[in-house]
Amino acid sequence: MPFANAGADQNVSDPPGSAQLSGSAPIHPGTCIWTIVAGTGTFSNANDPNATVSFLGMGTNVIQWTCDNGPCGVTADIVELVVTAAIGIDEAAMDELDMYFDHAGQRLVFGPRSQGVTLALTDLQGRIIREGSASVGTGPWDLTDLPAGPYLISGMRSGQYYAFRFLKY
C-alpha cells in the first residue's frame, strides 16, 4: 500500500508567512488533499502535492496530507510549519539601502548609495512583484498598479541582506 508523505517540517519567516509543500504524489486512481490540523493557512490548491500554503499563523501550524488509495485504504501524514517573525526589518534597512517609499507618488525612490543594489519586491505571500537593480533618481518602480497592502523590499549590499516593509494605501 502506498503511504502518504507530507514532506519535511519547515521553519518559515513572516513575512512572507507562506511555504511550499512537498507531499507524495497520489497513485492513480487515488486522490490526496491538504487540510489544516492546527493553526491557520490557505492552500493554492488543496489537491496539489506541491501546493503553496499562505497566511500561516505565528507559531506551529500542523498541515495534514491525506491520501485515499481506493481499495488499498486511506493514509495520512503531517508536516509542521513553524512561523517566526523575521528579524532586521526596520527603518535602518531603508537608510542602509538608501531608499524610501513615496506614499504620495506611489513609487520607490532611490538615492545615490542604492545604485547597483539588487532588489526584490514581494507581497506577503512571498510572490516576487518586481526585481532588478536600483538606479538613482525617482526609481524604476512605479507602484501605482499594485493593490493596497503591505509589501517587503529586500536587497544585498556589501554581502549583507537588508529588508524593510512598507504599507501601500
N, C-alpha and C positions, 0 to 999 in steps of 0.2 A: 504494500500500500504506500503511495507517495504521501509524504508528510509535509504539512505547511511549514514554511520557514519565513519568519518576519524580518530576518536580517539582524545585523549587529546593533546594539544600543548606541545612541549618539548623544553628544553634548552639542547644544545649539545655542548660539548667541541671539540676543534680542537687542536691536534689530539684526536680522530681518525676522526672526521668530518663525522660520519655516525650515523644513527638512525634506530631503529627497529620500523616499523609502526604497527598500530593496527586498521585496518579497519574492518567494519562489513562484515560478510560472505555473499556472494551472495546467493540468494534463487533460486533454480533450476526452470526454465531454464535460469534465469537471469545471466548476466555477469557484472563484475566490472573491472575498470582499474585505476591505479595511473597515474597522469600527473603533470608536473611542471607548476604552475601558475606564480610564481615569484621566481627568484634565479636560482640555479643550482642543479643538482643531477642525479644520475644514479641508477636505480632500479635493484635489484637482479632478480625480476620477477614482471613486472608491473601489472599482474593479480592476484597476491597473496596478500590477505588482510594483511598478516604478513610479507611482504617483507622488506628487508633492503634497505635503500637509502644511497648511499655513494657519496663522492666527493661534499658534500654540500658547498656552498659558505658562506663566513663570513657574519654575519648579519641575516636578516629574509628571510627564504625560505618558500614559500607557496606551499603546495602539496595538490592536489585535488583527492578525491576518488569518482568516478562516477559509478553509478550502473544503468544498463539498465534492468528493471524488466519486459520487454516484454509489454504485454497489460496493465500493471499497471503503465507504464511510466518510465521516467528517473529522478533520484535524484542524488544530489552531495553534498559533504561536504568537507570543507578544514581543514587542520591542519597546524599550523605554527611551524617551526623548527628554533629556534634562535641559531645561531652558534657563539661562542666566543672563543678566544684563551685561551688555558689552561695556568694557572699561575704556576710558580715554576719549569718550565722545563729548567734547565740550568746546567752549569758545577759544581755548588755547590752540586747538587744531586749526580753527579759522585763521588765527594770527600766523601760525607756522606755515600754512599753505597760502597765505596772503590772498584771501578771497572772502567774499560775503554774498549772501542772498539779498538782492534788492527787491523788497516786497512791492514797492510801487511799480517798478518796471518788470516784475516777474521774470528775473534773469539772474544768473550767476555773474558776478563782477570779479575779474582777476586783476591783481596788482603785479608789479614788476617781478617779485620773487616767485610768483606762481608759474612763470613761463617755463614750459617744458615738463611740468609735473604731470604724470599720467593719472587721470582721474576716472572714477566710476560713480555714476548717479544711480541709486537703486530705490525702489519703493520698499515698503515694509515687508513685502513677501519675498524680497531678495532678488526680484527681477531687475536686470540692468536696463535702465531707461536710456542713458547716454554714456558713452565712454570716449576717451581721447585725451589729448594733451591740451593744457591750458595755454591761452595766448593773452598777451597784455591788452588791456582796454576793457570794453564792456562785456567781453566774454562771448564765446561762440554759442553759448547755450541759452537761447530764448526759451523760457519755460511756460509761456502763456498757454500752450496746448495741453499742459498737464492738468489733471483734476486736482482740486484742493485736497490737502492731506500732508502727512509727514513724509519726508524723504531723507536719505542718507547720502552724503557726498564723502568719498574716501579717496585717498591718494598716497603715493610713496614719494618721499623726499629724502635724499641722502640715506637711503636704506631704511628709513623709519616710516611706519604706517601711521597715518592720521585720518581721522574721520570726524564729521560733525553732522548733526541732524538739524533740519530746518522745517518749518511748517509753512506750506503754501496755502494761502487763503484768498 
